[in-house]
């Protein structure tokens, strides 16, 4: 599969994720949000950060802080006019597909969380963005739910973007879901190639057994395969999911629906 086709398929899947949430337009209180804009502008000014708000119902940005473009040197009116297309076009080509995949993974997790959990998490990514001079700068962006509707759908999401303290050109996209109440993170960093790798039926079978509390030797006996083979499968699962350990892999796979 060529890269352009791969990106197009991911964008189609991304759009389907957006459409999973069903809203009642009559209950969305835009008046109360208008009253929050002044506070968001103050927050942006104090933190010297760019702040934007994305509307999941309208599927568009409905707010940019006046200083949003100071970081990159762009005209905020131009960004508002071209919206998502403008910002997407400035992401480094090598980072775009990975960032898109990680964003989809984050959305799947957030959709599965309870309303309270959705408010507790930030989706944090580091990636390269082109400034007005044509230079790529590594940025760090934090997304978090700003408002939910009565069904628990994410209605408004706030983004805070800054220049990353890490400007190593060789570093790839780094994404994670961070629970700021517990301090725990769910890593989402992947590569475009690995993002397309699916867990095999055997890997899913073994991961379900791990979820059930079985040790490698017990799994080996049940499946009539060697312990070495079991451990090889477990290691491949960790690599595909970007997990640090088996517990994390089980949580990730379960949230993503891979063990259903």
FENDA-V766045 format. One record per residue. RES is the residue in one small letter. SS is DSSP state (@ for helix, = for strand, . for the rest). Layout:
BEGIN
<<RES;SS> <RES;SS>>
END
This chain:
BEGIN
<<x;.> <x;.> <x;@> <x;@> <x;@> <x;@> <x;@> <x;@> <x;@> <x;@> <x;@> <x;@> <x;@> <x;@> <x;@> <x;@> <x;@> <x;@> <x;@> <x;@> <x;.> <x;.> <x;.> <x;.> <x;@> <x;@> <x;@> <x;.> <x;.> <x;@> <x;@> <x;@> <x;@> <x;@> <x;@> <x;@> <x;@> <x;@> <x;@> <x;@> <x;@> <x;@> <x;@> <x;@> <x;@> <x;@> <x;@> <x;.> <x;.> <x;=> <x;=> <x;=> <x;=> <x;=> <x;=> <x;.> <x;.> <x;.> <x;.> <x;=> <x;=> <x;=> <x;=> <x;=> <x;.> <x;.> <x;.> <x;.> <x;.> <x;.> <x;.> <x;.> <x;.> <x;.> <x;.> <x;@> <x;@> <x;@> <x;@> <x;@> <x;@> <x;@> <x;@> <x;@> <x;@> <x;@> <x;@> <x;@> <x;@> <x;@> <x;=> <x;.> <x;@> <x;@> <x;@> <x;@> <x;@> <x;@> <x;@> <x;@> <x;@> <x;@> <x;@> <x;@> <x;@> <x;@> <x;@> <x;@> <x;@> <x;@> <x;@> <x;@> <x;.> <x;.> <x;@> <x;@> <x;@> <x;@> <x;@> <x;@> <x;=> <x;=> <x;=> <x;=> <x;=> <x;=> <x;=> <x;=> <x;=> <x;=> <x;.> <x;.> <x;.> <x;.> <x;.> <x;=> <x;=> <x;=> <x;=> <x;=> <x;=> <x;=> <x;=> <x;=> <x;=> <x;=> <x;=> <x;=> <x;.> <x;.> <x;.> <x;.> <x;.> <x;=> <x;=> <x;=> <x;=> <x;=> <x;=> <x;=> <x;=> <x;=> <x;=> <x;.> <x;.> <x;.> <x;.> <x;.> <x;.> <x;.> <x;.> <x;.> <x;.> <x;=> <x;=> <x;=> <x;=> <x;=> <x;=> <x;.> <x;.> <x;.> <x;.> <x;.> <x;=> <x;=> <x;=> <x;.> <x;.> <x;.> <x;.> <x;@> <x;@> <x;@> <x;@> <x;.> <x;.> <x;.> <x;.> <x;.> <x;@> <x;@> <x;@> <x;@> <x;@> <x;@> <x;@> <x;@> <x;@> <x;@> <x;@> <x;.> <x;.> <x;.> <x;.> <x;@> <x;@> <x;@> <x;@> <x;@> <x;@> <x;@> <x;@> <x;.> <x;.> <x;.> <x;@> <x;@> <x;@> <x;@> <x;@> <x;@> <x;@> <x;@> <x;@> <x;@> <x;@> <x;@> <x;@> <x;@> <x;@> <x;.> <x;.> <x;.> <x;.> <x;@> <x;@> <x;@> <x;@> <x;@> <x;@> <x;@> <x;@> <x;@> <x;@> <x;.> <x;.> <x;.> <x;.> <x;.>>
END
